[in-house]
Amino acid sequence: MKALIIGAAGFVGEYLIHALQNVGYEVFATKLKHETLNIGEVSVLDLDITDFLQTKEVLTTVMPDVVFHLAAQSSVKLSWERPQLTANINIVGAINVLEAVRVASKNIRILLIGSSEEYGAIDYTQAVREDFIPVPKNIYALTKHAQEQLAEIYNKAYGLDVVMTRSFNHIGPKQAHQFVVADFCHQVALIEKGLQDPIIRVGNLAAYRDFTDVRDVVTAYITLVEKGECGEIYNVGSGVPIQIKTILDIILSISNKQIDVVVDPSKFRPIDIPYIYADVTKLKKLGWEPKYSIRNSIEEILSYERDR
């Protein structure tokens, strides 16, 4: 089986490559020209998904059995700062991938990665199910929901074999520092090395989120391409709400330094969802279960940041 990972140079890509290889897939991966991706036994191609002709050429060259569409502008903060860039990558890029698959002379299964941010203003008193009606509250969320709606249209109009996710927060070593757990661990590592004053700057600590280790996330993605139902949407998460303050407390408890916490208004989002976690019943029915605890993940992230 041939698997094409679009956007493989991002955080999830390397983990997905290794997971696919471990279960016997022949893996092809794309990256932007300026990115690096050095992983053995993987064919790497340059691709800008905002360019349809490039996207079509890659699809017709590889002719994969499955496509994992990971490429995205995935920062909520950056989506407020650069809305045009976010829309171009997340909406135009998705159209180009769907259209390239449509014109290929082969039945290709696509896993399209969406976000829990799509749900927006929902009932915070219960786990979020896939049948909840999304009400996106930020630009990133809106572009991801548009991508999902486009996929549904291509599925119904052209019979494209698309499975969609609404993925909740995922964490692990090597994640960019614009994401909260990596940011906290990075700051603590700097403080421990004497490269930052013993003050950690934080945003909204009151929010609750659903965090899943990236290694559990990629096994969920493989489960979905192998067992997911065409045209369906699946939550990918742990099913457990954790307050950001709890994450910070765990990190500080592991550190060997006395660290003060300072709230930094610049780290707050213009609009933030206070409480959200996934109902993952639908995904678990396919045989998937998470294996990594939140503390295990945090310990590995902090260890990685210390080594850097």
Protein Blocks (a to p, Z undefined) as FASTA:
>chain_A
ZZddehilbmklmmmmmmmmmnopacdddddfkbccddehiacddddfklmklmmmmmmm
nopabdcdfbccfbfklmmmmmmlmmmmmmmmmmmmmmmmmmpccdcdddddddfklnmp
adfkbccdfkbccddfbfklmmmmmmmmmmmmmmmmnopacddddddddddehiafkbmk
lmmmmmmmmmmnopaccbdcdddfkbccddddfklmmmmmmmmmmmpcehiacdddehpa
cdfklmmmmmmmmpccdcdddddfklpcfbdcfbdcddfklmmmnopacfbdfklmmmmm
mmmmmmZZ
